[in-house]
Each structure stands twice: as structure tokens, then as C-alpha cells.
Amino acid sequence: MTNLLNHFLLFILAGIGMLLVPLVIGRFLRPKLPSAAKDAIYECGEPTIGSSYIQFDLRFYTVALLFIIFDVEIAFFFPWALVYGNAMQLADTGLDQGAREVLSQRLLTAPEGGAETVISASSAQTLGLTGFFDILIFFGVLMVGFAYVWKRGDLDWIRAVGSTEISPGGSAAGSAAGSAAGSGGDAA
């Protein structure tokens, strides 16, 4: 336990050192020539216009989070596709023994000197079907979340401010019901 604790402490100290050493070296080696032009505030090489303290629309963050979620989903699809493809090749009953051994070794990634195991066609079929239904559930959960965000209107870049709908006649459909409800017609 003490050995593990020493390793963690050494790792943390090495990380802090890797952060501080370049900063200290840069502090002593960089030239110190301040001027009004160097102290001026700029944004992307352009002079600022107005205040830099503005509120960003939350839709930017929503779109960024959705991108990250679906980007990570794609990252999970690649290893799944590799395992599923190898399992489906092994499920072929017409596969010769040499190719079955190579595919089994690639799929199992056993350590060197370990027991040689060859996956049978029925085991590979079970592995493939299990993997297929696993990815269907994974993809289904993501699609439910995507449908929820879509239904909420978070993907609509331009949203209506009010909730009144315009009827085909050109009048607001929600305005008559809203004015009748707001006129004191409560029976409570």
C-alpha cells in the first residue's frame, strides 16, 4: 500500500514539476519590454468593439455538447465494429482452421505463451448477436436523447418568442383562448 501511495505522490509531483518548470524558465528568459501597444487589449488580432462582457446564447453550448456526445458515440462504434466484424467472420462455418486461429487470436488478444483457444462458429455467432443487440440498445438510448432535444426545440436555431400559433386565417389561435382564461373566468 505504501509503495502504491509513493507512486501516486511521485506522479503528482512530476506533473506539478512539468507545469512549473517551463513557466519559471519562461519568466526568467523572456524579454521585459512593455509598451502601450503590447498592453492594449485585442481580440483575434482586431481591436475590440464594445464591451467584452456579453452573454452568449445557450444554444451554442447545446450544439457543442451534442457534437461531443455524438463524436464520442462514433469513437465507440469503431472498436465495436472491429469485434463484430471478426465475430461474424468466425461465425462462418466454411472458414478453414488456419484463418479461424488467426481471427481467434486477433479477437481474444491473449498474452504470449497463454493457452491457444480457437473460437467455434456457434460461440462466434452468440458473440456477434450479443454485440449487435448491445449496440442497438446503446444507439437507441442516444436516439431517445436526440429526439428529446429535438422535441424540446434545442436544435432550432431561431425560436419563436411567444407560444401563440398563427392560424391559416391570419389570426393568433392562442390569443382568444388566452384572453378568455385571463379575464377572470376561474371557477375556483
Residue frames as qw, qx, qy, qz and C-alpha x, y, z in Angstrom:
[[0.000, 0.886, 0.463, 0.000, 0.00, 0.00, 0.00],
 [0.303, -0.797, 0.110, 0.511, 2.83, 2.39, 0.86],
 [0.427, -0.108, 0.604, 0.664, 4.52, 1.59, -2.45],
 [0.203, 0.636, 0.647, 0.368, 1.32, 2.50, -4.34],
 [0.168, -0.932, -0.249, 0.202, 0.99, 5.72, -2.33],
 [0.416, -0.561, 0.330, 0.635, 4.60, 6.62, -3.14],
 [0.370, 0.224, 0.665, 0.609, 3.91, 6.08, -6.84],
 [0.051, 0.838, 0.516, 0.169, 0.87, 8.39, -6.71],
 [0.312, -0.867, -0.018, 0.388, 2.84, 11.03, -4.84],
 [0.452, -0.292, 0.502, 0.677, 5.70, 10.78, -7.33],
 [0.287, 0.496, 0.670, 0.471, 3.23, 11.05, -10.24],
 [0.072, -0.930, -0.359, 0.027, 1.59, 14.18, -8.75],
 [0.384, -0.746, 0.185, 0.512, 4.95, 15.82, -8.05],
 [0.444, -0.021, 0.608, 0.658, 6.19, 15.04, -11.56],
 [0.188, 0.707, 0.599, 0.325, 3.01, 16.56, -13.03],
 [0.194, -0.946, -0.153, 0.208, 3.36, 19.72, -10.96],
 [0.475, -0.511, 0.382, 0.606, 7.02, 19.93, -11.92],
 [0.414, 0.269, 0.643, 0.586, 6.21, 19.59, -15.63],
 [0.060, 0.876, 0.439, 0.188, 3.85, 22.53, -15.28],
 [0.328, -0.913, -0.017, 0.242, 6.03, 24.80, -13.17],
 [0.630, -0.296, 0.368, 0.617, 9.46, 24.29, -14.77],
 [0.392, 0.446, 0.466, 0.656, 8.53, 25.77, -18.20],
 [0.122, -0.923, -0.311, -0.190, 6.72, 28.66, -16.54],
 [0.527, -0.764, 0.106, 0.357, 9.71, 29.54, -14.34],
 [0.594, -0.055, 0.436, 0.674, 12.17, 29.19, -17.25],
 [0.239, 0.667, 0.473, 0.524, 9.96, 31.42, -19.40],
 [0.294, -0.930, -0.209, 0.065, 9.68, 34.00, -16.62],
 [0.520, -0.656, 0.247, 0.488, 13.46, 34.41, -16.46],
 [0.522, -0.018, 0.566, 0.638, 14.29, 34.12, -20.18],
 [0.288, 0.747, 0.525, 0.288, 11.62, 36.26, -21.86],
 [0.283, 0.234, -0.027, 0.930, 12.42, 39.91, -22.64],
 [0.133, -0.696, -0.576, 0.408, 10.75, 42.53, -20.47],
 [0.149, -0.008, 0.256, 0.955, 9.95, 45.34, -22.92],
 [0.158, 0.653, 0.703, -0.233, 6.46, 46.64, -22.09],
 [0.044, 0.005, 0.274, 0.961, 4.86, 49.25, -24.35],
 [0.471, 0.249, 0.284, -0.797, 1.41, 50.77, -24.85],
 [0.627, 0.276, -0.498, -0.532, 0.87, 48.69, -28.00],
 [0.394, 0.095, -0.910, 0.090, 1.72, 45.44, -26.19],
 [0.068, 0.155, 0.743, -0.648, -0.55, 46.30, -23.26],
 [0.486, 0.114, -0.137, -0.856, -3.56, 47.10, -25.50],
 [0.605, 0.129, 0.730, -0.291, -6.48, 44.68, -25.42],
 [0.390, 0.332, -0.571, -0.642, -7.13, 42.84, -28.66],
 [0.749, 0.095, 0.579, -0.307, -9.36, 40.02, -29.77],
 [0.801, 0.319, 0.467, 0.197, -8.18, 37.75, -32.55],
 [0.509, 0.019, 0.308, 0.804, -5.81, 40.40, -33.81],
 [0.015, 0.646, 0.414, 0.641, -8.56, 43.00, -34.20],
 [0.033, -0.180, 0.402, -0.897, -9.27, 45.98, -31.95],
 [0.009, -0.415, -0.872, 0.260, -12.23, 45.38, -29.66],
 [0.227, -0.330, -0.297, -0.867, -15.56, 47.00, -30.38],
 [0.663, -0.505, -0.178, -0.523, -17.83, 47.42, -27.38],
 [0.528, -0.546, 0.554, -0.342, -17.70, 45.51, -24.13],
 [0.377, 0.273, -0.879, -0.104, -16.27, 42.03, -23.99],
 [0.181, 0.077, 0.849, -0.491, -18.76, 41.10, -21.26],
 [0.590, 0.064, -0.277, -0.756, -21.69, 39.83, -23.31],
 [0.677, -0.052, 0.665, -0.312, -23.97, 36.88, -22.71],
 [0.159, 0.212, -0.834, -0.485, -23.65, 34.10, -25.21],
 [0.775, -0.035, -0.146, -0.614, -26.74, 32.28, -26.31],
 [0.620, -0.309, 0.693, -0.199, -27.07, 28.88, -24.63],
 [0.890, 0.405, 0.103, -0.182, -27.75, 27.27, -27.99],
 [0.391, 0.716, -0.575, 0.069, -24.02, 27.48, -28.74],
 [0.267, -0.425, 0.808, -0.309, -23.33, 25.30, -25.71],
 [0.809, 0.137, 0.442, -0.363, -26.17, 22.91, -26.55],
 [0.780, 0.586, -0.190, -0.112, -24.84, 22.37, -30.06],
 [0.189, 0.658, -0.704, 0.190, -21.31, 21.90, -28.71],
 [0.511, -0.255, 0.738, -0.360, -22.48, 19.31, -26.16],
 [0.871, 0.324, 0.240, -0.282, -24.46, 17.43, -28.81],
 [0.587, 0.677, -0.444, -0.012, -21.40, 17.39, -31.05],
 [0.076, -0.536, 0.795, -0.273, -19.26, 15.97, -28.25],
 [0.716, -0.041, 0.582, -0.383, -21.86, 13.32, -27.39],
 [0.873, 0.445, 0.108, -0.167, -22.18, 12.09, -30.97],
 [0.376, 0.728, -0.567, 0.080, -18.44, 12.35, -31.54],
 [0.321, -0.405, 0.804, -0.293, -17.84, 10.07, -28.55],
 [0.836, 0.189, 0.392, -0.335, -20.54, 7.74, -29.88],
 [0.735, 0.621, -0.262, -0.076, -18.64, 7.41, -33.16],
 [0.075, 0.636, -0.737, 0.215, -15.46, 6.68, -31.19],
 [0.582, -0.168, 0.721, -0.336, -17.27, 3.76, -29.52],
 [0.847, 0.410, 0.098, -0.323, -18.53, 2.42, -32.85],
 [0.459, 0.669, -0.580, -0.074, -15.04, 1.71, -34.25],
 [0.097, -0.353, 0.908, -0.205, -13.88, -0.89, -31.69],
 [0.677, 0.177, 0.556, -0.449, -17.36, -2.41, -31.69],
 [0.735, 0.573, -0.147, -0.332, -17.26, -2.75, -35.48],
 [0.257, 0.574, -0.777, 0.012, -13.87, -4.44, -35.32],
 [0.313, -0.143, 0.878, -0.332, -15.01, -7.02, -32.77],
 [0.705, 0.360, 0.380, -0.479, -18.36, -7.55, -34.50],
 [0.615, 0.620, -0.381, -0.304, -16.71, -7.99, -37.90],
 [0.130, 0.436, -0.886, 0.090, -14.23, -10.55, -36.56],
 [0.467, 0.028, 0.770, -0.434, -17.01, -12.42, -34.73],
 [0.739, 0.470, 0.154, -0.457, -19.14, -12.58, -37.86],
 [0.485, 0.579, -0.632, -0.171, -16.19, -13.88, -39.87],
 [0.073, -0.272, 0.926, -0.253, -15.63, -16.55, -37.23],
 [0.630, 0.180, 0.517, -0.551, -19.35, -17.46, -37.35],
 [0.661, 0.472, -0.398, -0.428, -18.88, -18.65, -40.93],
 [0.882, -0.197, 0.418, -0.088, -18.91, -22.46, -40.83],
 [0.854, 0.485, 0.050, 0.181, -16.93, -22.68, -44.09],
 [0.002, 0.911, -0.397, 0.111, -13.88, -20.89, -42.63],
 [0.819, 0.212, -0.486, 0.217, -10.70, -23.01, -42.72],
 [0.755, -0.536, -0.273, 0.263, -8.82, -23.80, -39.48],
 [0.562, 0.024, -0.051, 0.825, -5.80, -21.55, -40.14],
 [0.046, -0.496, -0.177, -0.849, -7.96, -18.46, -40.72],
 [0.622, -0.652, -0.361, -0.242, -10.08, -19.36, -37.68],
 [0.735, -0.350, -0.250, 0.524, -6.95, -19.49, -35.49],
 [0.337, 0.194, 0.032, 0.921, -5.72, -16.11, -36.77],
 [0.289, -0.573, -0.271, -0.717, -9.11, -14.45, -36.24],
 [0.725, -0.578, -0.374, 0.013, -9.49, -16.06, -32.80],
 [0.640, -0.185, -0.199, 0.719, -6.06, -14.81, -31.76],
 [0.118, 0.332, 0.122, 0.928, -6.90, -11.31, -33.00],
 [0.474, -0.597, -0.347, -0.546, -10.25, -11.31, -31.19],
 [0.774, -0.525, -0.331, 0.122, -9.03, -12.76, -27.90],
 [0.189, 0.808, -0.350, 0.435, -5.71, -10.87, -27.65],
 [0.891, -0.433, -0.102, 0.089, -4.32, -13.50, -25.29],
 [0.234, -0.854, 0.451, 0.112, -0.92, -12.84, -23.69],
 [0.526, 0.538, -0.655, -0.068, 2.13, -14.52, -25.16],
 [0.176, 0.223, -0.923, 0.258, 2.56, -18.08, -24.00],
 [0.559, 0.001, 0.436, -0.705, -1.10, -18.30, -22.99],
 [0.520, 0.179, 0.835, -0.025, -3.37, -21.18, -23.84],
 [0.103, 0.081, -0.593, -0.794, -4.27, -21.33, -27.50],
 [0.388, 0.423, 0.697, -0.429, -8.04, -21.06, -27.88],
 [0.024, -0.086, -0.642, -0.762, -9.94, -21.28, -31.12],
 [0.430, 0.230, 0.369, -0.791, -13.44, -19.82, -31.11],
 [0.313, 0.279, 0.890, 0.178, -16.09, -22.09, -32.58],
 [0.047, -0.310, -0.502, -0.806, -18.66, -20.88, -35.11],
 [0.390, -0.668, -0.611, -0.169, -21.55, -21.17, -32.63],
 [0.470, -0.573, -0.286, 0.607, -19.67, -19.19, -29.96],
 [0.219, -0.078, 0.245, 0.941, -18.80, -16.52, -32.52],
 [0.179, -0.500, -0.612, -0.586, -22.46, -16.36, -33.62],
 [0.460, -0.708, -0.510, 0.166, -23.53, -15.84, -29.99],
 [0.422, -0.413, -0.054, 0.805, -20.85, -13.17, -29.52],
 [0.109, 0.160, 0.438, 0.878, -21.93, -11.41, -32.71],
 [0.287, -0.632, -0.608, -0.386, -25.62, -11.39, -31.80],
 [0.489, -0.662, -0.386, 0.418, -24.86, -10.16, -28.27],
 [0.343, -0.257, 0.116, 0.896, -22.70, -7.38, -29.66],
 [0.008, -0.368, -0.555, -0.746, -25.36, -6.45, -32.21],
 [0.376, -0.729, -0.547, -0.170, -28.09, -6.12, -29.58],
 [0.503, -0.525, -0.220, 0.650, -25.73, -4.24, -27.27],
 [0.218, -0.070, 0.245, 0.942, -25.04, -1.62, -29.92],
 [0.171, -0.543, -0.611, -0.550, -28.75, -1.39, -30.76],
 [0.453, -0.738, -0.460, 0.193, -29.50, -0.56, -27.13],
 [0.442, -0.389, 0.003, 0.808, -26.61, 1.92, -26.98],
 [0.096, 0.154, 0.441, 0.879, -27.72, 3.60, -30.19],
 [0.267, -0.639, -0.656, -0.301, -31.38, 3.55, -29.09],
 [0.426, -0.685, -0.358, 0.469, -30.59, 5.37, -25.84],
 [0.284, -0.262, 0.185, 0.904, -28.68, 8.02, -27.79],
 [0.041, -0.340, -0.605, -0.719, -31.52, 8.41, -30.26],
 [0.326, -0.729, -0.601, 0.032, -34.04, 8.85, -27.43],
 [0.377, -0.592, -0.127, 0.701, -31.86, 11.66, -26.05],
 [0.178, -0.031, 0.437, 0.881, -31.54, 13.17, -29.52],
 [0.149, -0.553, -0.688, -0.446, -35.32, 13.02, -30.04],
 [0.364, -0.730, -0.466, 0.343, -35.84, 14.68, -26.64],
 [0.294, -0.438, 0.091, 0.845, -33.51, 17.55, -27.52],
 [0.052, 0.181, 0.608, 0.771, -35.12, 17.88, -30.95],
 [0.232, -0.654, -0.696, -0.183, -38.66, 17.85, -29.49],
 [0.357, -0.681, -0.319, 0.553, -37.70, 20.48, -26.90],
 [0.354, 0.916, 0.148, 0.120, -36.59, 22.73, -29.75],
 [0.502, -0.721, 0.273, 0.393, -32.96, 22.98, -28.70],
 [0.579, 0.008, 0.561, 0.592, -31.85, 22.26, -32.26],
 [0.276, 0.832, 0.411, 0.249, -33.99, 25.03, -33.74],
 [0.481, 0.045, -0.088, 0.871, -31.65, 27.95, -34.25],
 [0.176, -0.213, -0.031, -0.961, -34.44, 30.53, -34.49],
 [0.130, -0.400, -0.877, 0.232, -37.15, 30.08, -31.90],
 [0.191, -0.688, -0.384, -0.585, -40.43, 31.91, -31.60],
 [0.028, 0.291, -0.505, 0.812, -40.56, 34.22, -28.59],
 [0.589, -0.087, 0.315, -0.739, -44.24, 33.65, -27.81],
 [0.282, 0.013, 0.959, -0.001, -46.21, 30.46, -27.81],
 [0.574, 0.516, 0.296, -0.562, -49.11, 31.73, -29.93],
 [0.453, 0.073, 0.763, 0.455, -49.65, 29.99, -33.20],
 [0.298, 0.357, -0.202, -0.862, -50.85, 31.72, -36.35],
 [0.627, 0.332, 0.683, -0.173, -53.94, 30.07, -37.81],
 [0.431, 0.253, 0.617, 0.608, -54.45, 29.84, -41.57],
 [0.079, 0.871, 0.462, 0.148, -56.92, 32.79, -41.35],
 [0.356, 0.581, -0.137, 0.719, -54.12, 35.05, -40.18],
 [0.444, -0.737, 0.126, -0.494, -55.22, 35.50, -36.56],
 [0.066, 0.417, -0.825, 0.375, -53.48, 34.24, -33.48],
 [0.663, -0.252, -0.654, -0.262, -55.11, 30.96, -32.41],
 [0.537, -0.249, -0.645, 0.484, -53.88, 31.14, -28.84],
 [0.040, 0.171, -0.184, 0.967, -54.87, 34.77, -28.26],
 [0.560, -0.370, -0.278, -0.687, -58.66, 34.21, -27.97],
 [0.801, -0.329, -0.498, 0.045, -58.27, 31.32, -25.53],
 [0.513, -0.005, -0.406, 0.756, -55.62, 33.19, -23.59],
 [0.129, -0.280, 0.075, -0.948, -57.76, 36.31, -23.22],
 [0.691, -0.402, -0.357, -0.483, -60.79, 34.27, -22.12],
 [0.778, -0.251, -0.490, 0.303, -58.75, 32.44, -19.49],
 [0.404, 0.014, -0.302, 0.863, -57.15, 35.63, -18.28],
 [0.210, -0.465, -0.201, -0.836, -60.46, 37.58, -17.99],
 [0.316, -0.226, 0.582, -0.714, -61.36, 36.20, -14.62],
 [0.775, -0.013, -0.357, -0.521, -63.32, 33.17, -15.77],
 [0.247, 0.214, -0.898, 0.293, -61.87, 30.97, -12.99],
 [0.693, -0.422, -0.341, -0.474, -64.45, 28.87, -11.18],
 [0.587, 0.012, -0.678, 0.443, -62.29, 28.22, -8.12]]
